[in-house]
Amino acid sequence: MTTTKADKKAQAKAEYNAFLAVCPSRQLLDRISDKWVVLILCALGGSASERSGAPHAPKAMRYSELARLLAGVSQKMLTQTLRALERDGLLTRTVTPTVPVTVTYELTDLGLSLHHLTRGLRQWAQTHMDQVLANREKHDARASRP
């Protein structure tokens, strides 16, 4: 019995297990758990200014807009992250021949599906930050006692 390429692909997909060091899904988890990835997905997904909890429509953004919005990201890190997300098919990069050249980034359908998850993580972190800070203080106070 011969195994076709499609059969091999289906078998490999069924065997993805992020608990195994060699699994490609582990590399993907490493990528998408990065803070800059989460924030870029949230920005392009339209939840950058979201305060009410109501999601906004996804939007294309220029590199400079992303750089201004993501406080603390270096030019190198932003460029590397955007390239990696484009390679993974999570966003598209569009170059418009204007003077100067305009480059915009926009989520793909795949990126939008991930954005829905990362938006929840961001909201959770913002909602529960007071509790986490209080727990850190309690823990540190206990840990500093002799």
N, C-alpha and C positions, 0 to 999 in steps of 0.2 A: 504494500500500500504506500503510495507516494503522498507526501504532505505538500499541499500548495502553499504559495506565499500568503494567501488570505487565511489559510488554516493556521499557519505559524503566527501570523499577526493576531488572530483571535485568541490563540492559546497564550501568547505573551500578555495580551490585555487582561485575560482572566487571571493571570498570575501576578499582576502588579500588587506589590505588598510593600508599603512604605517603611515597614519595620525592618526590611532587609536592606543592608548597606548598598547593595548593587542595583537596587530598584530605581529606574528613572523617575518614578513619581516622587522619590525622596528629594531629588534635585529640584523638581518643580515646587515641592513644598518649601524648600529652602528659599527659592526665588520669591514665591508669593507671600511668604511670611515676613519679608523685609519691610521695614517701616516706610521706605520711600515708595515701594511698589504699592502698598496699601494707600498711601496718601495721593499718589498719582492717579490710581484708579478712582478714588473718591472725588478728586478734582475733575477728572474727565467725565465721571458719571453724573456730575451736576450737584454733588452733595457738599461742595466746599463751603458754601455759605449757609448750609442747612442748619437752622436752629430750632425750628418748630417740629422737626421730626418728619415733616412731609418731604418726600424726595422731589428733586427738580429733574428736569430733562437732561440727558447727557448732552455734552457740547464739545465741539472742537476747540482746542486752545493752542496758542502759539507757545513756543519754547519760553519766550520772555515772560509770558503770563504765568506759566508753571513755575519758573524760577522765582518770581516775586511772591507767589502764593506759598510755596514750600520753604518757609523760613528755615535757614540753616543748611540747606542742601548746597553742595558745591557744584560748580559747573561740570566738573568731571563725573561726579556721581549721578547727576541728573542725566547727562548724556549717555552714560553706560546703562543706566536703568531703562531709559527710553528705548535704546537699541535692543536690549534684552527682551523687553516687552513686545517690541515689533517682531523680533525673531520668533518669539513664541506664539505670535498671531493674536496677541491680546489688544494691540492697537495698530493703527495705520498712521503712516507719516506721509503727509502730502506737501509737495514742494510746488509753490506757485511762482512762476517767473515774473516777479515784479522787481522794482528797484527800491529798496533792497529786496532780495528774495524772501518770500514769506513761507515759513514752514509751520504747519499745524499738525497736531496729534489728535486722534479720535479713537474711542473704543470700538473694537469690532464686536460682533455678537458674542463671541467667546469671552472677550474682555468684559462686556456688559454683564454676562452671567456671573463672572467672578466678582465684579463690582458689587452686586447685590449682597454677597457674603461679606466683603470687606467693609461695606457701609455699616453693616450690623456690628462688626468688630469695633469700628471707630465710635459708633454711638454708645456701645457698651462701655468702652474705655472712658469716654467723656462723662457718662452717667454715673459710673461707679468710682471715679477718681477720688472723691472725698473719703469714701469707705476705705479704699486701698491706702491712702495717705495716713488715715487714723490707725489702721492695722500696722503699718510700718512703724509709726511712732510707738505703739504699744510693744511691738516686738523688740525694737531697738532699746526701749527702756528696760525691758526684762533682760535683754542680753548684756546690758552694761552693768547690771547689779552683780556684786561679787558673790 
